[in-house]
């Protein structure tokens, strides 16, 4: 069995959500941990556990980040971790996978499916084997109790329910 851990300097856990229904607000989480175990290098049998600290959210605006940490959204005083545990990987072709698993946030666990693109494997100049992945998906934030919103005078809402997940992940073979 091969163990893999994330390379913090070359990974990003990101998201984007529509604001005013006309533009996207992007953000990321700075504190997270990814552990993966696999028997082969095709990753079809991989066991994946991902956890992150919702208090580490960064959208580039401290006032907005403070609101996202509040009980209106992540309620980081009460819920200190977001966890994803992969339970099935479907290989669609040599570079594309569908990753299924349980996403737990705010005390609620739901099944999600994520699109994974395998970027390849490479040895870095120091002899470490690295593997690169791009992970994309979308969730409805209300499924996890992130319900806060404001109606707009002209119709629509301030923040869309759909959150797009977009992650670039580089793993290091241990």
C-alpha positions as CSV (number, residue, x, y, z in Angstrom):
1,X,0.0,0.0,0.0
2,X,1.3,3.4,-0.9
3,X,0.5,6.5,1.2
4,X,0.1,9.9,-0.2
5,X,-0.1,13.3,1.6
6,X,-0.8,16.8,0.1
7,X,1.9,19.2,-0.8
8,X,0.6,22.5,0.8
9,X,2.8,24.7,-1.3
10,X,1.4,23.3,-4.6
11,X,-2.2,22.7,-3.7
12,X,-5.3,24.8,-3.3
13,X,-8.8,24.0,-2.0
14,X,-11.1,26.5,-3.7
15,X,-14.7,27.4,-4.4
16,X,-16.8,30.0,-6.1
17,X,-20.3,31.2,-5.6
18,X,-22.5,33.7,-7.6
19,X,-22.9,37.1,-5.9
20,X,-25.8,39.3,-7.0
21,X,-26.3,36.6,-9.6
22,X,-23.9,38.4,-11.9
23,X,-20.4,37.7,-10.8
24,X,-18.5,35.0,-8.8
25,X,-16.8,35.4,-5.4
26,X,-13.9,33.1,-5.1
27,X,-12.3,31.8,-2.0
28,X,-10.1,29.1,-0.6
29,X,-9.4,27.3,2.7
30,X,-5.8,27.6,4.0
31,X,-5.8,24.8,6.6
32,X,-6.6,21.3,5.4
33,X,-5.2,17.7,5.3
34,X,-5.5,15.1,2.6
35,X,-4.5,11.5,3.2
36,X,-4.7,8.9,0.4
37,X,-3.8,5.3,0.3
38,X,-3.6,3.2,-2.9
39,X,-2.3,-0.2,-3.9
40,X,-1.5,0.7,-7.5
41,X,-0.7,3.8,-9.4
42,X,-4.0,3.9,-11.3
43,X,-5.8,5.2,-8.1
44,X,-9.0,3.2,-8.7
45,X,-8.6,1.5,-5.3
46,X,-7.6,4.7,-3.5
47,X,-8.9,5.4,0.0
48,X,-9.2,9.2,0.5
49,X,-9.8,11.3,3.6
50,X,-9.9,15.1,3.4
51,X,-10.4,17.4,6.3
52,X,-10.3,21.2,6.6
53,X,-10.7,23.9,9.1
54,X,-13.6,26.2,8.0
55,X,-12.2,29.0,10.1
56,X,-9.3,29.2,7.6
57,X,-11.6,30.5,4.8
58,X,-10.1,33.3,2.8
59,X,-12.1,35.3,0.2
60,X,-9.8,38.3,0.2
61,X,-12.2,40.3,2.3
62,X,-11.9,40.0,6.1
63,X,-15.4,41.4,6.8
64,X,-17.0,38.8,4.4
65,X,-14.7,36.0,5.9
66,X,-15.9,36.9,9.4
67,X,-19.5,36.6,8.2
68,X,-18.8,33.2,6.6
69,X,-17.3,32.0,9.9
70,X,-20.4,33.1,11.8
71,X,-23.5,31.0,12.6
72,X,-25.1,32.3,9.4
73,X,-22.7,30.1,7.5
74,X,-20.0,27.7,8.8
75,X,-20.5,28.4,12.5
76,X,-16.9,27.7,13.2
77,X,-17.2,28.0,17.0
78,X,-19.5,25.0,17.0
79,X,-18.3,23.1,13.9
80,X,-14.5,23.0,13.6
81,X,-14.1,20.6,10.7
82,X,-15.4,19.8,7.3
83,X,-14.7,16.2,6.2
84,X,-14.9,14.3,3.0
85,X,-14.4,10.6,2.9
86,X,-14.2,8.9,-0.5
87,X,-16.0,5.6,-0.8
88,X,-15.8,4.9,-4.5
89,X,-13.7,5.9,-7.5
90,X,-14.9,5.2,-11.0
91,X,-12.2,5.4,-13.7
92,X,-13.8,6.9,-16.9
93,X,-10.5,6.9,-18.9
94,X,-6.8,7.1,-18.0
95,X,-7.0,10.8,-16.9
96,X,-10.6,11.1,-15.7
97,X,-12.3,9.8,-12.6
98,X,-15.6,10.2,-10.8
99,X,-15.0,10.3,-7.0
100,X,-18.0,9.5,-4.7
101,X,-18.1,10.0,-1.0
102,X,-19.6,11.6,2.1
103,X,-19.2,15.3,2.7
104,X,-19.8,16.3,6.4
105,X,-20.3,19.9,7.3
106,X,-22.2,21.6,10.1
107,X,-23.2,18.2,11.5
108,X,-24.8,17.1,8.3
109,X,-23.4,14.3,6.0
110,X,-24.5,14.0,2.4
111,X,-23.3,12.0,-0.6
112,X,-21.5,14.0,-3.3
113,X,-19.9,13.1,-6.6
114,X,-16.8,15.0,-7.8
115,X,-15.0,15.1,-11.2
116,X,-11.3,14.3,-10.9
117,X,-8.7,14.9,-13.6
118,X,-5.4,13.1,-13.2
119,X,-2.6,15.4,-14.3
120,X,0.1,12.8,-14.1
121,X,3.0,11.7,-11.9
122,X,6.5,13.2,-11.8
123,X,9.7,13.1,-9.7
124,X,10.7,16.5,-8.4
125,X,14.3,17.6,-8.3
126,X,14.7,16.2,-4.8
127,X,13.6,12.7,-5.8
128,X,10.0,12.9,-4.4
129,X,7.3,11.3,-6.5
130,X,4.3,13.6,-6.9
131,X,0.9,13.2,-8.4
132,X,-1.3,16.0,-9.6
133,X,-5.1,16.2,-9.6
134,X,-7.8,18.7,-10.4
135,X,-11.1,18.2,-8.5
136,X,-14.3,19.9,-9.5
137,X,-17.9,19.6,-8.5
138,X,-20.9,21.5,-7.2
139,X,-23.1,21.3,-4.2
140,X,-26.2,23.1,-2.9
141,X,-25.0,24.9,0.3
142,X,-28.6,24.6,1.8
143,X,-28.2,20.8,1.9
144,X,-25.7,21.4,4.8
145,X,-27.7,24.1,6.5
146,X,-25.9,27.1,5.1
147,X,-29.2,29.0,4.5
148,X,-28.4,32.7,5.0
149,X,-29.4,34.9,2.1
150,X,-30.9,38.2,1.2
151,X,-33.6,38.9,-1.4
152,X,-32.7,41.5,-4.0
153,X,-35.1,44.3,-4.8
154,X,-34.9,43.5,-8.5
155,X,-35.5,39.8,-8.0
156,X,-33.1,37.0,-7.2
157,X,-30.9,36.6,-4.2
158,X,-27.6,38.0,-3.0
159,X,-25.8,34.6,-2.9
160,X,-26.6,31.6,-5.0
161,X,-27.3,28.3,-3.4
162,X,-24.9,26.5,-5.8
163,X,-21.3,26.4,-4.7
164,X,-18.7,25.3,-7.3
165,X,-15.8,23.4,-5.9
166,X,-12.5,23.7,-7.7
167,X,-9.3,22.2,-6.2
168,X,-5.8,21.8,-7.5
169,X,-4.0,19.1,-5.5
170,X,-0.5,17.8,-5.6
171,X,0.2,14.7,-3.6
172,X,3.6,13.4,-2.3
173,X,4.3,9.7,-2.2
174,X,5.4,8.7,1.3
